[in-house]
């Protein structure tokens, strides 16, 4: 029972480390250190500094844990958004290649060339390499799905697999390209609106600071003048 739980834990941690971009033989150790090891070190240092009080050490531990959680969630969100952002380019490339008479297998091997995002590009290269070595599309797609676990990733894998099995899935690719382009357009629109809002808030804060800097001396001068008037 213990061995099974340990194995499940290790498998889960290994998958999480791979998804978040930790590479190499020691990726699990690196992930665990960044996720929990740093927190423990901060706790120990804070405890030594504030000994015998333990309150500050716990506060530091909780603060670092929360920052880590926010950081990892942000990375996962960024990862998912990268696929949403570039998915339409992938479908467009595959659709154009297949419509031009290129084999689906050859198109898949080179699809990474149209991607600028480093992380997504690496995953597509690994997927293509796995397929070229094994000629097993399920194994190759599992390499992709081990990092991207969204609905967009599942749809991409289905479209690619059907293309491999049937030799032509241009209609599916064209439809998916249209869907993902609309999502990409919505993403760009939302990003533009968000930047406009941030700029407006920054401008309001800046103007407020300037107004306060101007008004405070005037208020003090007015107060000083009133004091002189009443004194006299």
C-alpha positions as CSV (number, residue, x, y, z in Angstrom):
1,X,0.0,0.0,0.0
2,X,2.8,2.4,1.0
3,X,4.7,1.5,-2.1
4,X,1.7,2.3,-4.3
5,X,1.1,5.6,-2.6
6,X,4.7,6.5,-3.0
7,X,4.7,5.6,-6.6
8,X,1.6,7.6,-7.3
9,X,3.1,10.6,-5.5
10,X,6.3,10.4,-7.4
11,X,4.4,10.0,-10.7
12,X,2.3,13.0,-10.0
13,X,5.3,15.2,-9.0
14,X,7.2,14.1,-12.0
15,X,4.3,15.0,-14.3
16,X,3.9,18.4,-12.6
17,X,7.6,19.1,-12.9
18,X,7.6,18.3,-16.6
19,X,4.6,20.5,-17.2
20,X,6.2,23.4,-15.5
21,X,9.4,23.2,-17.6
22,X,11.8,21.4,-15.2
23,X,14.2,19.4,-17.3
24,X,16.9,16.9,-16.9
25,X,17.4,13.8,-14.7
26,X,17.0,15.8,-11.5
27,X,13.8,17.7,-12.5
28,X,11.8,16.2,-9.7
29,X,14.4,17.2,-7.1
30,X,14.6,20.7,-8.7
31,X,10.8,21.1,-8.6
32,X,10.5,19.9,-5.0
33,X,13.3,22.2,-3.9
34,X,11.7,25.3,-5.6
35,X,8.2,24.4,-4.4
36,X,9.0,23.3,-0.8
37,X,12.7,23.3,-0.1
38,X,13.0,27.1,-0.3
39,X,10.1,27.4,2.1
40,X,11.8,25.1,4.6
41,X,15.0,27.1,4.3
42,X,13.2,30.4,4.9
43,X,11.5,28.9,7.9
44,X,14.8,27.6,9.4
45,X,16.5,31.0,8.9
46,X,13.6,32.9,10.3
47,X,13.5,30.6,13.3
48,X,17.2,31.0,14.0
49,X,17.0,34.8,13.7
50,X,13.9,35.1,16.0
51,X,14.7,32.2,18.4
52,X,13.1,31.2,20.7
53,X,10.0,32.8,19.1
54,X,8.4,30.7,16.4
55,X,5.7,33.1,15.3
56,X,7.8,35.0,12.8
57,X,9.2,31.8,11.3
58,X,5.6,30.5,10.6
59,X,4.6,33.9,9.1
60,X,7.6,33.7,6.8
61,X,6.8,30.1,5.9
62,X,3.2,31.0,5.0
63,X,4.2,34.0,3.0
64,X,6.7,32.1,0.9
65,X,4.2,29.2,0.4
66,X,1.6,31.7,-0.8
67,X,4.1,33.4,-3.1
68,X,5.1,30.0,-4.5
69,X,1.5,29.0,-5.1
70,X,0.7,32.3,-6.9
71,X,3.9,32.0,-9.0
72,X,3.2,28.3,-10.1
73,X,-0.5,29.1,-10.8
74,X,0.6,32.1,-12.9
75,X,3.0,29.8,-14.9
76,X,0.3,27.2,-15.5
77,X,-2.1,29.9,-16.7
78,X,0.6,31.3,-19.0
79,X,1.3,27.9,-20.4
80,X,-2.4,27.3,-21.2
81,X,-2.7,30.8,-22.8
82,X,0.3,30.1,-25.0
83,X,-1.5,27.2,-26.7
84,X,-4.7,29.3,-27.0
85,X,-2.6,32.1,-28.5
86,X,-0.8,29.9,-31.1
87,X,-3.2,27.1,-31.8
88,X,-4.7,28.8,-34.8
89,X,-1.2,29.1,-36.4
90,X,-0.7,25.4,-35.9
91,X,-4.0,24.5,-37.5
92,X,-3.4,27.0,-40.3
93,X,0.1,25.5,-41.0
94,X,-1.2,21.9,-41.0
95,X,-4.2,22.9,-43.2
96,X,-2.0,24.7,-45.8
97,X,0.5,21.9,-45.8
98,X,-2.0,19.1,-46.3
99,X,-4.0,21.1,-48.8
100,X,-0.7,21.5,-50.8
101,X,-0.3,17.7,-51.0
102,X,2.2,17.3,-48.1
103,X,1.7,14.2,-46.0
104,X,0.2,14.6,-42.6
105,X,3.2,12.9,-41.0
106,X,5.6,15.3,-42.7
107,X,3.5,18.3,-41.7
108,X,3.4,17.3,-38.1
109,X,7.2,16.9,-38.0
110,X,7.8,20.5,-39.0
111,X,4.8,22.3,-37.4
112,X,7.1,23.7,-34.6
113,X,8.6,26.0,-37.2
114,X,5.7,28.4,-37.1
115,X,5.7,28.8,-33.3
116,X,7.6,31.7,-31.5
117,X,6.8,30.6,-28.0
118,X,9.8,28.8,-26.7
119,X,8.0,26.4,-24.3
120,X,5.3,25.3,-26.9
121,X,8.0,25.0,-29.6
122,X,10.0,22.6,-27.4
123,X,7.0,20.4,-26.7
124,X,6.1,20.2,-30.4
125,X,9.7,19.3,-31.2
126,X,9.6,16.5,-28.6
127,X,6.3,15.3,-29.9
128,X,7.6,15.2,-33.5
129,X,10.8,13.4,-32.4
130,X,8.8,10.8,-30.5
131,X,6.6,10.1,-33.5
132,X,9.6,9.9,-35.8
133,X,11.3,7.4,-33.6
134,X,8.4,5.2,-32.7
135,X,5.8,5.9,-35.4
136,X,3.3,5.6,-32.6
137,X,0.9,8.6,-32.8
138,X,-0.6,7.9,-29.4
139,X,2.8,7.9,-27.7
140,X,3.7,11.2,-29.5
141,X,0.4,12.9,-28.6
142,X,0.9,11.8,-24.9
143,X,4.1,13.7,-25.0
144,X,2.1,16.8,-25.9
145,X,-0.8,16.1,-23.5
146,X,1.6,15.6,-20.6
147,X,2.3,19.4,-20.7
148,X,-1.0,20.8,-22.1
149,X,-4.1,19.4,-20.5
150,X,-6.7,21.8,-21.8
151,X,-9.7,21.4,-24.1
152,X,-7.7,23.0,-26.9
153,X,-4.9,20.4,-26.5
154,X,-7.4,17.5,-26.6
155,X,-9.0,18.9,-29.8
156,X,-5.6,19.3,-31.4
157,X,-4.6,15.7,-30.5
158,X,-7.9,14.4,-32.0
159,X,-7.4,16.3,-35.2
160,X,-3.8,15.1,-35.6
161,X,-4.7,11.5,-34.9
162,X,-7.6,11.5,-37.4
163,X,-5.2,13.0,-39.9
164,X,-2.7,10.2,-39.4
165,X,-5.4,7.5,-39.5
166,X,-7.3,8.8,-42.5
167,X,-4.5,10.6,-44.4
168,X,-6.5,13.7,-44.8
169,X,-8.3,15.9,-42.2
170,X,-8.2,19.2,-44.0
171,X,-11.9,20.0,-43.2
172,X,-11.4,19.4,-39.5
173,X,-8.2,21.5,-39.5
174,X,-10.0,24.4,-41.4
175,X,-12.9,24.3,-38.9
176,X,-10.5,24.3,-35.9
177,X,-8.4,27.0,-37.4
178,X,-11.5,29.2,-37.7
179,X,-12.5,28.5,-34.1
180,X,-9.1,29.1,-32.6
181,X,-8.6,32.3,-34.6
182,X,-11.7,33.7,-33.1
183,X,-10.4,32.7,-29.6
184,X,-7.1,34.3,-30.5
185,X,-8.8,37.5,-31.6
186,X,-10.8,37.5,-28.3
187,X,-7.6,37.0,-26.4
188,X,-5.9,39.9,-28.1
189,X,-8.9,42.1,-27.5
190,X,-9.1,41.2,-23.8
191,X,-5.3,41.8,-23.5
192,X,-5.7,45.2,-25.2
193,X,-8.6,46.2,-23.0
194,X,-6.6,45.1,-19.9
195,X,-3.6,47.2,-21.0
196,X,-5.9,50.2,-21.6
197,X,-7.3,49.8,-18.1
198,X,-3.9,49.5,-16.5
199,X,-2.7,52.6,-18.4
200,X,-5.8,54.5,-17.2
201,X,-5.3,53.5,-13.6
202,X,-1.6,54.4,-13.8
203,X,-2.5,57.8,-15.3
204,X,-5.1,58.5,-12.5
205,X,-2.6,57.5,-9.8
206,X,0.1,59.7,-11.4
207,X,-2.3,62.7,-11.7
208,X,-3.5,62.2,-8.1
209,X,0.0,62.2,-6.8
210,X,0.8,65.4,-8.7
211,X,-2.3,67.1,-7.4
212,X,-1.5,66.0,-3.8
213,X,2.1,67.3,-4.2
214,X,0.7,70.7,-5.4
215,X,-2.2,71.0,-3.0
216,X,-0.3,70.0,0.2
217,X,2.1,73.0,0.2
218,X,-0.8,75.3,-0.7
219,X,-2.8,74.0,2.2
220,X,0.1,74.6,4.6
221,X,0.6,78.1,3.2
222,X,-3.1,78.9,3.6
223,X,-3.1,77.5,7.1
224,X,0.0,79.5,8.0
225,X,-1.5,82.7,6.5
226,X,-4.7,82.2,8.5
227,X,-2.7,81.7,11.7
228,X,-0.8,85.0,11.1
229,X,-4.1,86.8,10.4
230,X,-5.7,85.6,13.6
231,X,-2.5,86.3,15.6
232,X,-2.3,89.8,14.4
